[in-house]
Amino acid sequence: MTSGPRHDAADARKARDTAPAVPRGPSSVSGALTALERIPTVVLDNHRDIAVQVAKRVADAIRERNAEGRDAVLGLATGSTPIGVYRELIRMHRKEGLSFKRVVSFNLDEYYPMAPDTIHAYHRFMWENLFSQVDIDRANVHVPDGTVPRAKLKAWCAGYEQAIRRAGGIDIQILGIGKTGHIGFNEPGSGEQSRTRAVHLDTVTRRDAAADFFGEEFVPREAVTMGIATILEAREIIIIATGEHKARVVQRAVEGPVDIEVAATFLQRHPATTFYVDAAAAGELTHVATPWLLDEVEWTGKRTLEAVTWLSRKVNKAMLKLTQQDYAEHKLSSLVARHGSPGEVNGLVFNQLGAKIRGKSKLPHGKRIVCFSPHPDDDVISMGGILRKLTENGNDITVAYMTSGNIAVFDHDVRRHVDFLLRMQRDHGIGGAEVPAVAEKVRAFLAAKRPGDVDIPEVADVKRLIREAEAVSGLETVGLPAKAGRFLNLPFYQTGKVKKDPIGPGDVKIVRKLLAETKPDYIFVAGDLSDPHGTHRMCKEAIDAALDELWPDRPRGPQAHRAADAKAPHAPEVWLYRGAWQEWPVTQATWLVPMSQEELRLKIQAIFKHQSQKDSMPFPGQDDREFWQRVEQRNKDTAGILDQLGLAEYFAMEAYVVD
């Protein structure tokens, strides 16, 4: 390791206090609107914009420190949150000459116990996703050691702290945030004076990690992590969050009081911390959700819709019954003044919401439609209701399953299907002589398989076929023929691991070919950013790239299709669906599609066809319910909100946004 001047805690605080202010980044948000934000927060459109901006700040810091004649010291995090930053740093190294020769790195944490070369090790993650692809000196890389004997662990942790001090202290610390508000593995209850140490992992944290380990029971119960005090001594801190599922904890960390149960709130006491979030993760911040409570706002149609809907639910009154007093007591007098009376604004928003409702007669008839399903069950989970209606309307529908979904099949399902094949061969002579040999190979592999091991091709193929058969059965349940299903098997997914490759030209080419062949009038795309594996987001990235190549000037929004008819006859209108992890709020939805009790039952039956995902899902996230249970509740809740607002009462509803 390259040594620098000794750097104790007092020196760290002094250096931190004299550090230049961190810019908020491009923003039109007034100071009054951000008055509740105790950590400066930059809201950017998407994860790619965040990665570029954060990587640029890290690169600038490296160059600044090197220009001063010293090493840049980086504190690094692992997981899906910072991986885009690391990919951008690699690009800058290769294309712009960014050098890591004078960089010293310290990683936040590591599972314990954990060998450095295992598939789950953060040590391995960092070498695969950053260090092996830049010119950093191996001696300058520091990752907590998950193999230290327990009797020596306390001394090892003290040595890690000493190594940080010898390096001169951390210049920039990159952080993600967990659903409990943890930073590093500083779980609820971690103190502000905590240092690098062994910790017991919270139940929520272990459940979040279950997907990586192919089951919560395989997630280690302990970890080694930098402490809160160690993190706060960094001169500059960047914390990143993306997706709707992080919105509530972002709001709590940024606007709530400092609380030992939410470790990220301690960052409010650091003078050079910046939160970088996408629009979805910013959704609960006051200046985004209810800006009229903070300052004067411009009453656009969208904001008016959000405010009146919010007020109606806040005071628990039907929209058409809202009074002047209701508006005045909730800082919305200016909205009434703009329209002249409560009745005017009530009626305007009531009609706006009513116009979103589209029954079968108002949906497309006789059109070409492609539904892109990231996994083999997203189609029926998220849009099983509308698929049935579109089928009845005589549309030509293709359902394109973008990935095999094979990693989400339990090994016991493989054993069951292999046993079925052997019995079919024994009793009916079905299958060739190779069946027993393949079956024996599969059984031997599964018998020796450890959690997280990548499946051999034969096992991966059986899992793929299981999911394809289930997908076809789901299609037939909603009235579509088996031939409507197309299995794209995009290359980015075929790693055999939970973590996938970046979207590449090969993925885009496959999607583009399908679009060119089917020439759809409408396409349906997963717009759910809360997918814990990122597969939905990555599939949308491939679709967007293909659309941009085929129709670079395509119009956008709900009027796009009519404009496209004149400009580019085959430019499709894009509808975004959700449902597996979140649902569109009624204020964001472009269209609300009602379902009867019978239609919801049929949708649930289609979900049931995905037997490998029933009863106990490999990757349930924080919601223990099966997908059909989540769907039933969400679709009923969407309809229930309209009922609460005073609109027509429906049994259930799906929501869509026209992109």
C-alpha positions as CSV (number, residue, x, y, z in Angstrom):
1,M,0.0,0.0,0.0
2,T,1.2,3.5,-0.8
3,S,1.6,5.4,2.5
4,G,0.7,9.0,3.1
5,P,0.9,11.3,6.2
6,R,-0.7,10.0,9.4
7,H,-4.3,11.0,9.6
8,D,-6.2,10.7,12.9
9,A,-9.9,11.5,13.5
10,A,-9.3,15.2,14.3
11,D,-7.3,15.7,11.1
12,A,-10.1,13.9,9.2
13,R,-12.7,16.3,10.6
14,K,-10.6,19.3,9.8
15,A,-10.0,18.2,6.2
16,R,-13.6,17.4,5.8
17,D,-14.8,20.8,7.2
18,T,-12.5,22.6,4.7
19,A,-13.5,20.5,1.7
20,P,-15.2,22.4,-1.2
21,A,-19.0,22.4,-1.2
22,V,-20.5,19.6,-3.3
23,P,-22.6,21.0,-6.1
24,R,-26.3,20.0,-6.1
25,G,-26.1,19.4,-9.9
26,P,-28.6,20.6,-12.4
27,S,-31.9,21.5,-10.7
28,S,-34.7,24.0,-11.1
29,V,-36.0,23.3,-7.5
30,S,-36.1,26.4,-5.4
31,G,-34.6,26.7,-1.9
32,A,-38.0,26.8,-0.3
33,L,-39.0,23.5,-1.9
34,T,-35.9,21.8,-0.6
35,A,-36.2,23.3,2.9
36,L,-37.0,20.0,4.5
37,E,-34.0,18.2,2.9
38,R,-31.2,17.8,5.4
39,I,-29.0,16.2,2.9
40,P,-28.5,17.9,-0.5
41,T,-30.3,15.7,-3.1
42,V,-29.8,15.6,-6.8
43,V,-32.7,14.1,-8.7
44,L,-31.8,12.7,-12.2
45,D,-33.9,11.0,-14.8
46,N,-32.5,7.5,-14.6
47,H,-29.7,5.3,-13.3
48,R,-27.5,6.0,-16.3
49,D,-27.5,9.7,-15.6
50,I,-26.6,9.0,-12.0
51,A,-23.7,6.7,-13.0
52,V,-22.2,9.3,-15.4
53,Q,-22.4,12.2,-13.0
54,V,-21.1,10.2,-10.0
55,A,-18.3,8.7,-12.0
56,K,-17.3,12.1,-13.2
57,R,-17.1,13.4,-9.7
58,V,-14.9,10.4,-8.7
59,A,-12.7,10.9,-11.7
60,D,-12.3,14.6,-10.9
61,A,-11.3,13.7,-7.3
62,I,-8.7,11.2,-8.5
63,R,-7.1,13.8,-10.9
64,E,-7.3,16.5,-8.2
65,R,-5.5,14.4,-5.6
66,N,-2.9,13.1,-8.1
67,A,-2.2,16.7,-9.3
68,E,-1.4,17.5,-5.6
69,G,1.1,14.7,-5.7
70,R,-0.7,12.2,-3.5
71,D,-2.9,9.2,-3.9
72,A,-6.7,9.4,-4.1
73,V,-8.3,7.3,-1.5
74,L,-11.7,5.9,-2.4
75,G,-14.3,4.2,-0.2
76,L,-16.3,1.7,-2.3
77,A,-19.5,-0.1,-2.1
78,T,-20.8,-3.3,-3.8
79,G,-24.1,-4.4,-5.2
80,S,-26.3,-3.3,-8.1
81,T,-26.5,0.3,-7.0
82,P,-22.9,1.4,-7.8
83,I,-22.2,-1.0,-10.7
84,G,-23.2,1.6,-13.3
85,V,-20.6,4.0,-11.7
86,Y,-17.9,1.3,-12.0
87,R,-18.8,0.6,-15.6
88,E,-18.5,4.3,-16.4
89,L,-15.2,4.6,-14.6
90,I,-13.9,1.6,-16.7
91,R,-15.1,3.4,-19.8
92,M,-13.2,6.6,-18.7
93,H,-10.1,4.5,-18.0
94,R,-10.2,2.9,-21.5
95,K,-11.4,5.9,-23.5
96,E,-10.2,9.0,-21.6
97,G,-7.0,7.8,-20.0
98,L,-8.3,7.9,-16.4
99,S,-5.5,6.2,-14.4
100,F,-6.0,4.3,-11.1
101,K,-2.2,3.8,-10.5
102,R,-2.3,6.3,-7.7
103,V,-5.6,5.2,-6.2
104,V,-6.0,3.4,-2.9
105,S,-9.4,1.8,-2.2
106,F,-11.2,0.6,0.9
107,N,-14.3,-1.4,0.6
108,L,-17.2,-0.9,3.0
109,D,-18.0,-4.5,4.0
110,E,-17.9,-8.2,3.4
111,Y,-20.0,-11.2,4.5
112,Y,-18.6,-13.3,7.3
113,P,-17.4,-15.9,7.0
114,M,-16.8,-15.7,3.3
115,A,-13.9,-16.9,1.1
116,P,-12.7,-14.2,-1.3
117,D,-13.1,-16.3,-4.4
118,T,-16.6,-17.6,-3.8
119,I,-19.4,-16.4,-6.1
120,H,-21.0,-14.3,-3.3
121,A,-17.8,-12.6,-2.0
122,Y,-17.6,-8.8,-2.3
123,H,-13.9,-9.3,-2.9
124,R,-14.7,-11.2,-6.1
125,F,-17.4,-8.7,-7.0
126,M,-15.0,-5.8,-6.9
127,W,-12.3,-7.6,-9.0
128,E,-14.8,-8.7,-11.6
129,N,-16.6,-5.4,-11.9
130,L,-13.8,-2.9,-11.5
131,F,-10.3,-3.7,-10.3
132,S,-9.4,-6.3,-13.0
133,Q,-10.4,-3.8,-15.7
134,V,-8.4,-0.8,-14.6
135,D,-4.7,-0.2,-13.8
136,I,-5.0,-0.2,-10.0
137,D,-2.1,-1.7,-8.0
138,R,-3.3,-4.9,-6.3
139,A,-1.4,-3.8,-3.1
140,N,-3.6,-0.7,-2.9
141,V,-6.8,-2.6,-2.8
142,H,-8.4,-3.3,0.6
143,V,-11.5,-5.4,1.1
144,P,-12.6,-6.7,4.5
145,D,-11.4,-10.2,5.0
146,G,-14.2,-12.8,5.5
147,T,-11.7,-15.5,6.4
148,V,-10.1,-14.1,9.5
149,P,-10.4,-16.5,12.5
150,R,-13.0,-15.2,14.9
151,A,-10.5,-14.9,17.7
152,K,-8.4,-12.5,15.6
153,L,-11.3,-10.6,14.0
154,K,-11.3,-7.7,16.5
155,A,-7.6,-7.0,16.0
156,W,-8.0,-7.3,12.2
157,C,-10.8,-4.7,12.3
158,A,-8.5,-2.3,14.3
159,G,-5.8,-2.9,11.6
160,Y,-8.3,-1.9,8.8
161,E,-9.0,1.4,10.6
162,Q,-5.2,2.0,11.0
163,A,-4.7,1.3,7.2
164,I,-7.3,3.9,6.3
165,R,-5.5,6.5,8.5
166,R,-2.1,5.6,7.0
167,A,-3.5,6.2,3.6
168,G,-4.5,9.7,4.6
169,G,-8.2,9.1,5.1
170,I,-10.9,8.5,2.6
171,D,-11.4,11.3,0.0
172,I,-14.7,10.1,-1.5
173,Q,-17.0,7.4,0.0
174,I,-19.6,5.8,-2.3
175,L,-22.6,4.4,-0.5
176,G,-25.9,2.7,-1.3
177,I,-28.8,2.5,1.1
178,G,-30.7,-0.5,2.3
179,K,-34.5,-0.7,2.9
180,T,-33.8,-0.3,6.6
181,G,-31.7,2.7,5.9
182,H,-28.5,0.9,6.5
183,I,-25.2,2.1,5.0
184,G,-22.6,-0.5,4.6
185,F,-23.8,-3.2,7.0
186,N,-24.5,-0.7,9.8
187,E,-27.9,-2.1,10.7
188,P,-30.6,-0.5,12.8
189,G,-29.1,0.2,16.2
190,S,-25.6,1.0,14.9
191,G,-24.1,3.9,16.9
192,E,-22.6,7.1,15.5
193,Q,-19.2,6.3,17.1
194,S,-19.1,2.7,15.6
195,R,-15.9,1.6,13.8
196,T,-15.0,-1.3,11.6
197,R,-16.4,-4.4,13.3
198,A,-18.3,-7.7,13.0
199,V,-22.1,-7.3,13.0
200,H,-25.2,-9.5,12.9
201,L,-27.3,-8.9,9.8
202,D,-30.9,-7.7,10.1
203,T,-33.7,-10.0,8.9
204,V,-34.7,-7.5,6.2
205,T,-31.1,-7.3,4.9
206,R,-30.8,-11.0,4.7
207,R,-34.1,-11.3,2.9
208,D,-32.9,-8.7,0.4
209,A,-29.8,-10.7,-0.2
210,A,-31.7,-14.0,-0.6
211,A,-31.8,-13.8,-4.4
212,D,-28.0,-13.7,-4.6
213,F,-27.7,-16.7,-2.4
214,F,-30.6,-18.7,-3.9
215,G,-32.4,-18.7,-0.7
216,E,-32.5,-16.8,2.6
217,E,-31.3,-19.9,4.5
218,F,-27.9,-19.6,2.7
219,V,-27.3,-15.9,3.5
220,P,-24.6,-15.5,6.1
221,R,-25.8,-14.1,9.4
222,E,-22.8,-11.9,10.0
223,A,-20.6,-9.4,8.2
224,V,-17.6,-7.2,8.7
225,T,-18.4,-3.5,8.0
226,M,-16.9,0.0,8.3
227,G,-18.6,1.8,11.2
228,I,-20.6,5.0,11.1
229,A,-17.8,7.0,12.5
230,T,-15.4,5.6,9.9
231,I,-17.8,6.6,7.1
232,L,-18.4,10.1,8.5
233,E,-14.7,10.8,8.5
234,A,-14.6,10.7,4.7
235,R,-14.0,14.1,3.2
236,E,-16.9,13.7,0.8
237,I,-19.8,11.2,0.7
238,I,-21.9,10.2,-2.3
239,I,-25.0,8.0,-1.6
240,I,-27.0,6.6,-4.4
241,A,-30.6,5.2,-4.6
242,T,-32.7,4.1,-7.5
243,G,-36.2,2.6,-7.9
244,E,-39.6,3.0,-6.3
245,H,-38.8,0.6,-3.5
246,K,-36.2,3.0,-2.2
247,A,-38.4,6.1,-2.2
248,R,-39.7,5.8,1.4
249,V,-36.3,5.2,3.0
250,V,-34.8,8.0,0.9
251,Q,-37.4,10.4,2.2
252,R,-36.7,9.1,5.8
253,A,-33.0,9.6,5.4
254,V,-33.2,13.0,3.8
255,E,-36.1,14.6,5.7
256,G,-36.5,12.7,8.9
257,P,-34.7,13.3,12.2
258,V,-31.4,11.6,13.0
259,D,-32.3,8.2,14.4
260,I,-30.1,5.3,15.6
261,E,-32.6,2.9,13.9
262,V,-31.9,4.5,10.5
263,A,-28.1,4.7,10.0
264,A,-28.3,6.8,6.9
265,T,-29.8,9.7,8.9
266,F,-26.3,10.2,10.5
267,L,-25.2,11.5,7.1
268,Q,-27.2,14.7,7.9
269,R,-24.3,15.6,10.2
270,H,-21.8,15.4,7.4
271,P,-21.1,18.7,5.6
272,A,-20.2,17.3,2.3
273,T,-22.7,14.5,1.6
274,T,-24.9,14.4,-1.6
275,F,-27.7,12.0,-2.4
276,Y,-28.1,11.0,-6.0
277,V,-31.5,9.5,-6.8
278,D,-33.6,8.8,-9.9
279,A,-37.1,10.1,-10.3
280,A,-38.6,6.9,-8.9
281,A,-36.5,7.0,-5.7
282,A,-37.3,10.7,-5.2
283,G,-41.0,10.0,-5.3
284,E,-41.7,10.4,-1.6
285,L,-39.6,13.6,-1.1
286,T,-41.9,16.4,-0.1
287,H,-40.8,18.7,-3.0
288,V,-41.8,15.9,-5.4
289,A,-44.9,14.4,-3.7
290,T,-46.6,17.5,-2.2
291,P,-44.6,20.7,-3.2
292,W,-47.6,23.0,-2.5
293,L,-47.0,22.4,1.2
294,L,-43.6,24.1,0.9
295,D,-43.9,27.0,-1.6
296,E,-45.8,28.5,-4.4
297,V,-46.1,26.2,-7.3
298,E,-47.1,26.4,-11.0
299,W,-50.4,24.7,-11.3
300,T,-50.0,22.5,-14.4
301,G,-52.6,19.9,-15.3
302,K,-50.5,17.1,-13.9
303,R,-49.9,18.9,-10.6
304,T,-53.6,19.9,-10.3
305,L,-54.6,16.2,-10.7
306,E,-52.1,15.1,-8.1
307,A,-53.1,17.8,-5.6
308,V,-56.8,17.3,-5.8
309,T,-56.5,13.5,-5.6
310,W,-54.1,13.9,-2.6
311,L,-56.6,16.2,-0.9
312,S,-59.6,14.0,-1.5
313,R,-57.7,11.0,0.1
314,K,-56.3,13.2,2.9
315,V,-59.7,14.4,4.1
316,N,-61.4,11.2,3.1
317,K,-64.1,12.8,1.0
318,A,-65.3,12.2,-2.5
319,M,-63.6,14.6,-4.9
320,L,-66.8,16.4,-5.9
321,K,-67.5,17.1,-2.2
322,L,-64.3,19.0,-1.5
323,T,-65.0,22.5,-0.1
324,Q,-63.2,25.8,0.1
325,Q,-62.3,25.1,3.7
326,D,-60.7,21.8,2.7
327,Y,-58.5,23.5,0.2
328,A,-57.6,26.4,2.6
329,E,-56.7,24.1,5.5
330,H,-54.2,22.2,3.2
331,K,-52.4,25.1,1.6
332,L,-54.3,24.8,-1.7
333,S,-56.2,28.1,-1.8
334,S,-54.2,29.2,-4.8
335,L,-55.5,26.3,-6.8
336,V,-59.1,27.3,-6.1
337,A,-58.3,30.9,-6.9
338,R,-56.9,29.9,-10.3
339,H,-60.1,28.1,-11.2
340,G,-62.5,30.4,-9.5
341,S,-64.3,27.9,-7.2
342,P,-63.9,24.5,-5.6
343,G,-66.6,23.1,-7.8
344,E,-64.7,24.1,-11.0
345,V,-61.5,22.4,-9.9
346,N,-63.3,19.4,-8.5
347,G,-65.2,18.8,-11.7
348,L,-62.1,19.3,-13.8
349,V,-60.1,16.6,-12.0
350,F,-63.0,14.3,-11.7
351,N,-63.5,14.4,-15.4
352,Q,-59.7,13.9,-16.0
353,L,-59.7,10.8,-13.9
354,G,-62.8,9.5,-15.5
355,A,-61.3,9.9,-19.0
356,K,-58.5,7.6,-18.0
357,I,-60.9,4.6,-17.8
358,R,-60.8,2.3,-20.8
359,G,-63.1,-0.6,-21.0
360,K,-62.9,-3.3,-23.8
361,S,-64.7,-1.1,-26.4
362,K,-62.2,1.7,-26.1
363,L,-59.1,-0.6,-26.4
364,P,-57.4,-1.4,-29.8
365,H,-59.3,-3.6,-32.3
366,G,-57.7,-5.5,-35.1
367,K,-54.2,-4.1,-34.5
368,R,-50.7,-5.8,-34.3
369,I,-49.5,-5.9,-30.7
370,V,-46.3,-7.1,-29.1
371,C,-46.2,-7.6,-25.4
372,F,-42.6,-7.8,-24.1
373,S,-42.4,-9.9,-21.0
374,P,-39.0,-9.8,-19.2
375,H,-39.6,-13.1,-17.4
376,P,-41.9,-15.8,-18.6
377,D,-44.7,-14.8,-16.2
378,D,-44.7,-11.0,-16.3
379,D,-47.2,-10.9,-19.1
380,V,-50.0,-12.6,-17.1
381,I,-49.0,-11.1,-13.7
382,S,-49.0,-7.5,-15.0
383,M,-51.4,-7.5,-17.9
384,G,-53.4,-10.7,-17.8
385,G,-56.7,-8.7,-17.8
386,I,-55.9,-6.5,-20.8
387,L,-54.5,-9.5,-22.7
388,R,-57.8,-11.2,-22.5
389,K,-59.6,-8.1,-23.7
390,L,-57.2,-7.5,-26.5
391,T,-57.6,-11.1,-27.6
392,E,-61.4,-10.7,-27.7
393,N,-61.0,-7.5,-29.7
394,G,-59.4,-9.5,-32.5
395,N,-55.9,-8.1,-32.3
396,D,-52.8,-10.0,-33.7
397,I,-50.8,-10.5,-30.5
398,T,-47.2,-11.6,-30.0
399,V,-45.9,-12.2,-26.5
400,A,-42.1,-11.9,-26.5
401,Y,-40.5,-13.6,-23.5
402,M,-37.2,-11.8,-23.3
403,T,-35.4,-14.1,-20.9
404,S,-35.7,-17.8,-19.9
405,G,-36.2,-17.1,-16.3
406,N,-34.4,-20.3,-15.6
407,I,-32.5,-19.1,-12.5
408,A,-35.9,-18.8,-10.7
409,V,-36.6,-22.5,-10.9
410,F,-35.9,-24.7,-7.9
411,D,-33.6,-27.7,-8.3
412,H,-36.4,-30.0,-6.9
413,D,-38.5,-29.0,-9.9
414,V,-35.7,-30.3,-12.2
415,R,-35.5,-33.6,-10.3
416,R,-39.3,-34.0,-10.6
417,H,-39.3,-33.3,-14.4
418,V,-36.3,-35.6,-15.0
419,D,-38.1,-38.3,-13.1
420,F,-41.2,-37.8,-15.3
421,L,-39.1,-38.2,-18.5
422,L,-37.5,-41.4,-17.2
423,R,-40.9,-42.8,-16.4
424,M,-42.3,-41.9,-19.8
425,Q,-39.4,-43.6,-21.5
426,R,-39.7,-46.7,-19.3
427,D,-43.5,-47.0,-19.8
428,H,-43.9,-45.7,-23.3
429,G,-40.5,-45.8,-24.9
430,I,-40.6,-42.0,-25.4
431,G,-37.2,-40.3,-25.8
432,G,-33.9,-41.6,-27.1
433,A,-31.2,-43.7,-25.5
434,E,-29.5,-40.5,-24.3
435,V,-32.3,-39.7,-21.8
436,P,-30.9,-41.9,-19.0
437,A,-27.4,-40.6,-19.5
438,V,-28.5,-37.0,-19.4
439,A,-30.7,-37.7,-16.4
440,E,-27.8,-39.3,-14.5
441,K,-25.6,-36.2,-15.3
442,V,-28.3,-33.9,-14.0
443,R,-28.9,-35.9,-10.9
444,A,-25.1,-36.1,-10.1
445,F,-24.6,-32.4,-10.6
446,L,-27.6,-31.5,-8.4
447,A,-26.4,-33.9,-5.7
448,A,-23.1,-32.1,-5.4
449,K,-24.4,-28.6,-6.1
450,R,-23.6,-25.8,-3.6
451,P,-25.8,-22.7,-3.1
452,G,-25.0,-20.2,-5.9
453,D,-23.2,-22.7,-8.1
454,V,-23.8,-22.0,-11.8
455,D,-26.0,-24.7,-13.4
456,I,-24.5,-27.0,-16.0
457,P,-26.1,-26.5,-19.5
458,E,-28.3,-29.6,-19.1
459,V,-29.8,-28.3,-15.9
460,A,-30.2,-24.8,-17.2
461,D,-32.0,-26.2,-20.3
462,V,-34.5,-28.2,-18.2
463,K,-35.3,-25.1,-16.2
464,R,-35.7,-23.1,-19.4
465,L,-38.1,-25.7,-20.8
466,I,-40.1,-25.8,-17.5
467,R,-40.7,-22.1,-17.7
468,E,-41.5,-22.1,-21.5
469,A,-44.2,-24.7,-21.0
470,E,-45.7,-22.7,-18.1
471,A,-45.7,-19.6,-20.2
472,V,-47.5,-21.3,-23.0
473,S,-50.1,-22.6,-20.6
474,G,-50.6,-19.1,-19.2
475,L,-51.2,-17.8,-22.7
476,E,-53.8,-20.4,-23.5
477,T,-55.6,-19.6,-20.2
478,V,-56.2,-16.0,-21.4
479,G,-57.3,-17.1,-24.8
480,L,-54.1,-16.8,-26.8
481,P,-52.7,-19.7,-28.9
482,A,-49.4,-21.3,-28.0
483,K,-47.9,-19.9,-31.2
484,A,-48.3,-16.4,-29.9
485,G,-45.4,-16.9,-27.5
486,R,-41.9,-16.1,-28.8
487,F,-38.9,-17.0,-26.6
488,L,-36.1,-14.5,-27.3
489,N,-33.5,-15.7,-24.7
490,L,-31.5,-12.5,-24.7
491,P,-27.8,-13.0,-24.3
492,F,-27.4,-10.6,-21.3
493,Y,-29.4,-13.0,-19.1
494,Q,-27.4,-16.1,-19.9
495,T,-24.8,-15.9,-17.2
496,G,-26.3,-18.6,-15.0
497,K,-26.0,-16.2,-12.1
498,V,-28.4,-13.7,-10.5
499,K,-26.1,-10.8,-11.7
500,K,-26.4,-10.3,-15.4
501,D,-24.2,-8.8,-18.1
502,P,-24.8,-5.3,-19.4
503,I,-27.2,-4.9,-22.3
504,G,-25.2,-5.3,-25.5
505,P,-25.6,-5.0,-29.3
506,G,-26.7,-8.7,-29.5
507,D,-29.7,-8.1,-27.2
508,V,-30.7,-5.0,-29.1
509,K,-30.4,-6.8,-32.4
510,I,-32.8,-9.6,-31.3
511,V,-35.4,-7.1,-30.2
512,R,-35.0,-5.0,-33.3
513,K,-35.5,-8.1,-35.5
514,L,-38.7,-9.0,-33.8
515,L,-40.1,-5.4,-34.1
516,A,-39.1,-5.2,-37.8
517,E,-40.8,-8.6,-38.4
518,T,-44.1,-8.0,-36.5
519,K,-44.4,-4.2,-37.3
520,P,-46.6,-3.6,-34.3
521,D,-49.0,-0.8,-33.8
522,Y,-48.7,-1.1,-30.0
523,I,-46.1,-2.5,-27.7
524,F,-46.4,-3.2,-24.0
525,V,-43.2,-2.9,-22.0
526,A,-42.4,-3.5,-18.3
527,G,-41.9,-0.2,-16.5
528,D,-41.4,-1.6,-13.1
529,L,-38.1,-0.3,-11.7
530,S,-38.5,-2.1,-8.4
531,D,-37.5,-5.5,-9.8
532,P,-34.8,-6.5,-7.3
533,H,-32.6,-8.2,-10.0
534,G,-32.8,-5.3,-12.5
535,T,-34.0,-7.6,-15.3
536,H,-37.1,-5.4,-16.0
537,R,-35.0,-2.3,-16.3
538,M,-32.4,-4.0,-18.5
539,C,-35.1,-5.4,-20.8
540,K,-36.6,-1.9,-21.2
541,E,-33.1,-0.6,-22.0
542,A,-32.8,-3.1,-24.9
543,I,-36.3,-2.2,-26.2
544,D,-35.6,1.5,-26.0
545,A,-32.4,1.1,-28.0
546,A,-34.1,-1.0,-30.6
547,L,-36.9,1.6,-31.0
548,D,-34.4,4.4,-31.3
549,E,-32.6,2.5,-34.1
550,L,-35.8,1.8,-36.0
551,W,-37.6,5.1,-35.4
552,P,-35.1,7.7,-34.2
553,D,-37.6,10.5,-34.5
554,R,-40.6,8.6,-33.2
555,P,-43.2,10.7,-31.4
556,R,-43.9,10.0,-27.7
557,G,-46.9,10.1,-25.4
558,P,-50.6,9.1,-25.7
559,Q,-51.0,11.1,-28.9
560,A,-48.0,9.5,-30.5
561,H,-49.7,6.8,-32.4
562,R,-52.0,9.1,-34.4
563,A,-48.9,11.3,-35.3
564,A,-47.0,8.2,-36.2
565,D,-49.6,7.1,-38.7
566,A,-48.7,10.1,-40.9
567,K,-44.9,10.2,-40.2
568,A,-43.9,6.6,-39.8
569,P,-46.6,4.1,-40.5
570,H,-45.1,1.4,-38.2
571,A,-43.9,3.4,-35.3
572,P,-45.6,1.8,-32.3
573,E,-47.3,3.4,-29.4
574,V,-45.6,2.2,-26.2
575,W,-47.6,1.3,-23.1
576,L,-45.7,0.7,-19.9
577,Y,-47.2,-1.8,-17.4
578,R,-46.4,-2.7,-13.8
579,G,-47.7,-5.2,-11.4
580,A,-45.1,-7.7,-10.3
581,W,-43.5,-5.4,-7.8
582,Q,-45.4,-2.1,-7.9
583,E,-48.5,-0.6,-9.5
584,W,-48.9,2.8,-11.3
585,P,-50.7,5.3,-9.1
586,V,-53.9,6.5,-10.6
587,T,-52.5,10.0,-11.0
588,Q,-49.6,8.7,-13.1
589,A,-51.5,6.3,-15.2
590,T,-52.5,7.2,-18.7
591,W,-55.2,4.5,-18.9
592,L,-57.0,2.5,-16.3
593,V,-58.4,-0.8,-17.6
594,P,-61.3,-2.2,-15.5
595,M,-61.7,-5.9,-14.8
596,S,-64.8,-7.8,-13.7
597,Q,-64.7,-10.4,-10.9
598,E,-64.6,-13.2,-13.6
599,E,-61.7,-11.5,-15.5
600,L,-59.6,-11.2,-12.4
601,R,-60.3,-14.8,-11.6
602,L,-59.1,-15.8,-15.1
603,K,-56.0,-13.7,-14.7
604,I,-55.2,-15.4,-11.4
605,Q,-55.7,-18.8,-13.1
606,A,-53.2,-17.8,-15.8
607,I,-50.7,-16.9,-13.0
608,F,-51.3,-20.3,-11.4
609,K,-50.0,-22.0,-14.6
610,H,-46.5,-20.9,-13.5
611,Q,-46.3,-23.8,-11.1
612,S,-42.5,-23.4,-10.5
613,Q,-43.2,-19.9,-9.1
614,K,-46.1,-20.8,-6.8
615,D,-46.2,-21.5,-3.1
616,S,-42.5,-20.5,-2.5
617,M,-40.8,-18.3,-5.0
618,P,-37.0,-18.3,-5.2
619,F,-36.8,-14.4,-5.2
620,P,-39.9,-13.0,-3.4
621,G,-38.2,-9.7,-2.3
622,Q,-39.7,-8.2,0.9
623,D,-43.2,-9.3,0.1
624,D,-43.8,-12.9,1.2
625,R,-47.1,-13.2,-0.7
626,E,-47.3,-15.1,-3.9
627,F,-47.6,-13.1,-7.1
628,W,-51.3,-13.9,-7.6
629,Q,-52.0,-12.6,-4.1
630,R,-50.1,-9.4,-4.7
631,V,-51.9,-8.9,-8.1
632,E,-55.3,-9.5,-6.6
633,Q,-54.7,-6.9,-3.9
634,R,-53.1,-4.3,-6.1
635,N,-55.8,-4.5,-8.9
636,K,-58.6,-4.3,-6.3
637,D,-56.8,-1.4,-4.5
638,T,-56.5,0.6,-7.8
639,A,-60.3,0.2,-8.3
640,G,-60.9,1.0,-4.7
641,I,-59.0,4.3,-4.9
642,L,-61.3,5.5,-7.7
643,D,-64.3,4.4,-5.6
644,Q,-62.9,6.4,-2.7
645,L,-62.5,9.5,-4.9
646,G,-66.1,9.2,-5.9
647,L,-65.8,7.8,-9.4
648,A,-67.6,4.7,-10.7
649,E,-67.0,1.5,-8.7
650,Y,-65.2,-1.3,-10.4
651,F,-64.2,-4.7,-9.1
652,A,-60.5,-4.4,-10.1
653,M,-58.2,-2.4,-12.4
654,E,-54.9,-2.6,-14.2
655,A,-53.0,0.7,-14.9
656,Y,-50.8,1.7,-17.8
657,V,-48.6,4.7,-18.8
658,V,-48.1,5.7,-22.4
659,D,-44.4,6.4,-22.8
